[in-house]
Amino acid sequence: MRVTIFNYGAGNLFSIQAALRKEGAKPSVTKTGSGMKEADALILPGVGSFDQAANSLPMEEIREVIRSGKPTLGICLGLQLFFGGSEEGRAKGLSLLKGRVRRLPPSVKVPQIGWNTLNVERENELVSGLDKEPWVYYVNSYYPETDGKWVVATSDYGVRFPCLVAEKNFYGTQFHPEKSGATGRTILQNFLKAAKK
């Protein structure tokens, strides 16, 4: 399976590439969107700032490809890009989901770095086979504020926030599945299975 990963020009994409190769996928990295239409699936990874990513990506082309049915996974910042905007900056996101990206409250240490539990709110193919109280790994200062049938799971950190969403052919995790041990591996496997359908 060919998976195109977008590079926002910041950070290390090694972890997600290694995790995908472990599952038998063939990842490639692009800044321009080359190979996007030929790929079996897309990944918007969790590295960089909202404005930097939104301003460097071919947003309209990505929006069109996702809306055409291409399986897509947004991780951390990648999930936040599914929304129209973020308190982190002024750029416009993909506007695929209703809601806004908010900064974590001042009552907690920001960024959230480390393990937290996943509260599964409804059934979805992405959470199939998970333990009853799965743990996932976070590195985030912002979270999606949204309410809809696309919210699959939540976490609590100063506020209860959606941390896994699924809508038609696109999915998003606020945590990093590539750093979340067995839970993250199951979620990536489930995404690749869904992408093969």
Secondary structure, 3 states (H helix, E strand, C coil): CEEEEECCCCCCCHHHHHHHHHCCCEEEEECCCCCCCCCCEEEECCCCCHHHHHHHCCHHHHHHHHHCCCCEEEECHHHHCCCCCECCCCCCCCCCCCCEEEECCCCCCCCEEEEEECEECCCCHHHCCCCCCCEEEEEECEEEECCCCCEEEEEECCCEEEEEEEECCEEEECCCHHHCHHHHHHHHHHHHHHHHC
